[in-house]
C-alpha cells in the first residue's frame, strides 16, 4: 500500500475534490492490497487513479452516466487496463445482476459516490451547466431521453417552476423568478445560459445578490437536479449499493449541498 503523499505525487496534474479524505476513509479497509472498488461517479477518473495507486493490486469498476466523461477516464487510466472495468449507466442501476453481467465480483470492499457534477462539466461540456459561458440550456448528463433545461423553462407551469427552485435550489426568490420566466417566455424563448442568468439579474435586486457568487447559482443548480433526477437516483442507489459491500466494507459519499445529505 502506498502512502497518501506517494499517491498524490504520481498524479500532479489533476487532483479531484477531497481525494486525500477519500483515501483516509478507505484506509480503514486495512493493509490488504487486493481490494475491490466501485467508483460510481467516475468522471475523468481522478479518484480511481488515486485509489489504484494507493491499493496496488486492487481492481475498480468505473461507472458514469456521461459517456464522454467515461471515455476520458478510459484514456487517463489506460496504464491500469488490467485492473479497471468501465460501464456507462446511472449509479442507481448498479446491482448484483449488473456486476455479474460485467464479470466483476458481486461483492466489493469500497464504494465511492461523488455527488453533483465535475468542474469539467461547468467549463468544457458546452451543455449549459455554468453561468459564465453563453451555452444552450441543456444540462443533461447522459444526453439521452431526458428533458432539457430549456424545455423545462418552456413548458413547466409557474407553480411547478417555483417548487423546483425552492425545493432543489432553496432559493428565496423562487416565486418571483418563476413569475418572470413565464412572462418572458410569452415574448421570447429562454434558450441559453445568458438568457436565464440575465433574467435572474433583472429579477433579484442587486442589494440581495450573494457577495461572492452570481445570483443565479441556486436556480441553475435546481434546474440541473430536476433535469437529471439527481436526488431520486441518489435515493435509489442507497437501496442497492450497501447490499454489495463485503463485511466491514465502506460506502463513501461526497456531497456538496444540504439536499444530498
Order of alpha helices (4+ residues) and beta strands (2+ residues): alpha-alpha-beta-alpha-beta-alpha-beta-alpha-beta-alpha-alpha-alpha-alpha-alpha-alpha-alpha-beta
